[in-house]
């Protein structure tokens, strides 16, 4: 039987940027970055989760959706990722079923860092391609 610590250790190993990847997922979270946009989703339970607002071109708006209803909105620009992730995690109680995925606030921060790393790598690749053309 897996303990919570074993589950946490498994999450830590998976939430790292894998060089050259434009898509990474691990059951409760998904990050995708391409030349036009990026997507980041973090599940809270089977009916709720955080996502980047697909209508925000600046990719600063995070929405907590629960059964299709918006429960919360947070805006991330620059700053303390750990503090922002803790705010996200704390708002999970606003959902109907609460946090059921066993992801911690630190996991949220690691997923956000992964998304930022993937965006930076993608921008770097685009700049290299532009220089070659």
Secondary structure, DSSP 8 states (H G I E B T S, - for coil): ---HHHHHHHHHHHSS--TT-SEEE-SSEEEEE-SS-EEEEEESSSSEEEEE-TT-TT--EEEEEETTEEEEEEE--SS-HHHHHHHHHHHGGGSSS---S---HHHHHHHHHHHHHHHHHHHHHHHHHHHH-
